[in-house]
Amino acid sequence: MSTVSLKMPDDLATRLAAAARQRGVTRSALVRDALESYLRRVGVRDGSAADLAKDLIGTVEGPRDLSTHPKHMKGFGR
């Protein structure tokens, strides 16, 4: 796991500590959770292109694999 150091205003640090105590988690866990939520909300995801498009895979009709079918590769690269 990587370590990140940051500076924050004292009032934010106080609120962070209080929220962590209230939830029974560490400040680090609360910050990680908040970052995960924020990144999901703004659309930043990790994973491969296939992971990101998994809901689309298999929804289109046609040849299963255009990249290796000789009929569809005819003349490619000329």
matplotlib code that plots the C-alpha trace (Angstrom):
import matplotlib.pyplot as plt

x = [0.0, 1.3, 1.6, 0.3, 1.0, -1.1, -1.7, -5.2, -6.6, -6.9, -10.7, -10.9, -8.5, -10.7, -13.8, -12.0, -10.9, -14.4, -16.0, -13.5, -14.2, -17.9, -17.7, -15.1, -12.5, -9.1, -8.7, -6.8, -9.7, -12.2, -10.0, -9.6, -13.4, -14.0, -11.5, -13.1, -16.5, -15.3, -13.5, -16.5, -18.7, -16.5, -16.1, -12.5, -12.2, -9.4, -9.3, -8.9, -10.9, -12.8, -13.6, -15.0, -17.1, -18.2, -21.9, -21.5, -19.6, -21.8, -24.6, -23.9, -24.7, -22.2, -19.0, -17.5, -13.9, -13.2, -9.5, -8.7, -11.4, -9.7, -12.7, -12.5, -8.7, -8.5, -6.6, -5.7, -2.3, -1.8]
y = [0.0, 3.5, 6.3, 9.8, 12.8, 15.9, 19.1, 20.3, 23.1, 22.4, 22.6, 19.9, 17.7, 18.1, 17.1, 14.2, 12.9, 13.3, 11.5, 8.7, 8.2, 8.3, 5.6, 3.5, 3.6, 5.2, 8.6, 6.8, 4.4, 7.3, 9.3, 6.2, 5.7, 9.3, 9.3, 6.1, 7.6, 10.8, 9.0, 6.8, 9.9, 11.8, 8.7, 7.8, 4.0, 1.5, -1.7, -2.8, -1.7, -5.0, -4.4, -1.0, -2.2, -5.5, -4.5, -4.0, -7.2, -9.7, -7.2, -6.7, -9.3, -10.3, -12.4, -13.3, -12.3, -9.9, -9.8, -13.4, -14.3, -14.6, -13.2, -10.0, -9.7, -9.9, -6.9, -5.6, -3.9, -3.3]
z = [0.0, -0.8, 1.6, 0.9, 3.1, 2.9, 4.7, 5.7, 7.8, 11.5, 11.4, 8.7, 10.6, 13.7, 11.7, 10.2, 13.6, 15.0, 12.0, 12.2, 16.0, 15.4, 12.7, 14.6, 11.9, 11.4, 9.8, 7.0, 6.4, 6.3, 3.8, 1.6, 1.6, 0.8, -2.1, -3.5, -3.4, -5.0, -7.8, -8.5, -8.7, -11.1, -13.3, -12.6, -12.7, -12.9, -14.8, -18.4, -21.3, -21.2, -17.5, -18.3, -21.2, -19.6, -19.7, -23.5, -24.4, -26.2, -26.9, -30.6, -33.3, -35.9, -36.2, -32.9, -33.6, -36.5, -35.7, -36.6, -39.2, -42.6, -44.4, -42.4, -42.5, -46.3, -47.6, -44.2, -43.9, -47.6]

ax = plt.figure().add_subplot(projection="3d")
ax.plot(x, y, z, "-o")
ax.set_aspect("equal")
plt.show()
